[in-house]
Amino acid sequence: MVQDESRGEVVANDAPREKKPNFFQRIAIFIRQVFAELRKVVTPTRQELLKFTGVVLGFVVVMMAIVYGLDWVFTWLAQIVFGVPL
């Protein structure tokens, strides 16, 4: 069923369906599409690579500090609540 653009009515599509490619044709199409996508990949320059590495390392350091801080707070709370020195 296809919606008629002029009046918004739903009409039956009498066009013949395309034949589905066989298994090996689908694999070949997939591989061609993979290579087409790989051609679009751009290798970063040395400056971009250093900048991206710095951003990732900075993010990791910040997350480590947050986790360390939360660990310290929860340990302190557990010592207060349970009264057991660790």
Helices and strands as residue ranges (DSSP letters): E 2-3, E 10-11, H 23-39, H 46-82
